[in-house]
Amino acid sequence: MSDRARLQRWTPAEMDAYEHARAMLNAVIAAYSARVGTAPNPQEARALREEREPVLIERDRLTADHRERIAEIIREMPARLAAVRDGGAGE
């Protein structure tokens, strides 16, 4: 299926939700990356990279067809983002 045909099968609302979910995943990835850069030791940096890895994979595999998962990401990732930013992840 061409990219043009694929884009036509999603509504604008579905594409907005997909983009929002990707943005949330990117924000979580960025928060982990910031923490990795300031980790006090190599072990903590490694643990943070390991926690970040599944988010990277999910972002790379996510498509607008994953409607249920997109809704979950939009609902759940703000709390995870806050936890990572506040230092609650990787500890």
One Martini backbone bead per residue (centre of mass of N, CA, C, O) as a GRO file, in nm:
protein
   91
    1MET     BB    1   0.097   0.036   0.022
    2SER     BB    2   0.075   0.350  -0.002
    3ASP     BB    3   0.113   0.637   0.165
    4ARG     BB    4  -0.140   0.772   0.057
    5ALA     BB    5  -0.341   0.543   0.122
    6ARG     BB    6  -0.279   0.529   0.424
    7LEU     BB    7  -0.362   0.822   0.499
    8GLN     BB    8  -0.669   0.790   0.401
    9ARG     BB    9  -0.755   0.576   0.640
   10TRP     BB   10  -0.721   0.822   0.826
   11THR     BB   11  -0.811   1.034   1.043
   12PRO     BB   12  -0.741   1.327   1.182
   13ALA     BB   13  -0.777   1.224   1.475
   14GLU     BB   14  -0.587   0.980   1.449
   15MET     BB   15  -0.336   1.144   1.374
   16ASP     BB   16  -0.330   1.321   1.624
   17ALA     BB   17  -0.300   1.090   1.827
   18TYR     BB   18  -0.041   0.974   1.713
   19GLU     BB   19   0.131   1.232   1.747
   20HIS     BB   20   0.088   1.255   2.050
   21ALA     BB   21   0.211   0.985   2.129
   22ARG     BB   22   0.491   1.040   2.008
   23ALA     BB   23   0.547   1.289   2.181
   24MET     BB   24   0.539   1.141   2.449
   25LEU     BB   25   0.765   0.943   2.390
   26ASN     BB   26   0.981   1.159   2.332
   27ALA     BB   27   0.972   1.286   2.616
   28VAL     BB   28   1.061   1.036   2.770
   29ILE     BB   29   1.326   0.994   2.624
   30ALA     BB   30   1.445   1.272   2.697
   31ALA     BB   31   1.437   1.233   3.003
   32TYR     BB   32   1.625   0.995   3.011
   33SER     BB   33   1.865   1.129   2.867
   34ALA     BB   34   1.910   1.346   3.081
   35ARG     BB   35   1.969   1.146   3.311
   36VAL     BB   36   2.207   1.004   3.185
   37GLY     BB   37   2.386   1.269   3.165
   38THR     BB   38   2.354   1.291   3.512
   39ALA     BB   39   2.466   1.050   3.616
   40PRO     BB   40   2.663   0.941   3.892
   41ASN     BB   41   2.680   0.657   3.736
   42PRO     BB   42   2.706   0.387   3.526
   43GLN     BB   43   2.476   0.215   3.646
   44GLU     BB   44   2.249   0.423   3.622
   45ALA     BB   45   2.276   0.475   3.323
   46ARG     BB   46   2.213   0.185   3.238
   47ALA     BB   47   1.932   0.166   3.367
   48LEU     BB   48   1.807   0.398   3.201
   49ARG     BB   49   1.856   0.274   2.923
   50GLU     BB   50   1.684   0.020   2.976
   51GLU     BB   51   1.416   0.182   3.023
   52ARG     BB   52   1.420   0.331   2.741
   53GLU     BB   53   1.417   0.111   2.517
   54PRO     BB   54   1.108   0.036   2.494
   55VAL     BB   55   1.028   0.321   2.402
   56LEU     BB   56   1.185   0.326   2.141
   57ILE     BB   57   1.051   0.082   2.014
   58GLU     BB   58   0.762   0.178   2.024
   59ARG     BB   59   0.796   0.431   1.854
   60ASP     BB   60   0.902   0.275   1.596
   61ARG     BB   61   0.624   0.082   1.580
   62LEU     BB   62   0.423   0.293   1.569
   63THR     BB   63   0.087   0.330   1.457
   64ALA     BB   64  -0.231   0.436   1.366
   65ASP     BB   65  -0.345   0.136   1.412
   66HIS     BB   66  -0.283   0.167   1.737
   67ARG     BB   67  -0.536   0.277   1.901
   68GLU     BB   68  -0.525   0.160   2.189
   69ARG     BB   69  -0.230   0.235   2.253
   70ILE     BB   70  -0.258   0.534   2.209
   71ALA     BB   71  -0.457   0.582   2.438
   72GLU     BB   72  -0.267   0.480   2.660
   73ILE     BB   73  -0.037   0.676   2.620
   74ILE     BB   74  -0.202   0.937   2.667
   75ARG     BB   75  -0.285   0.845   2.961
   76GLU     BB   76   0.012   0.733   3.089
   77MET     BB   77   0.273   0.911   3.012
   78PRO     BB   78   0.261   1.158   3.197
   79ALA     BB   79   0.342   1.003   3.456
   80ARG     BB   80   0.611   0.896   3.353
   81LEU     BB   81   0.738   1.163   3.288
   82ALA     BB   82   0.729   1.273   3.576
   83ALA     BB   83   0.899   1.047   3.703
   84VAL     BB   84   1.154   1.092   3.541
   85ARG     BB   85   1.194   1.394   3.606
   86ASP     BB   86   1.184   1.331   3.934
   87GLY     BB   87   1.350   1.044   3.969
   88GLY     BB   88   1.159   0.767   3.977
   89ALA     BB   89   1.343   0.653   3.770
   90GLY     BB   90   1.605   0.420   3.816
   91GLU     BB   91   1.562   0.353   4.154
   0.00000   0.00000   0.00000
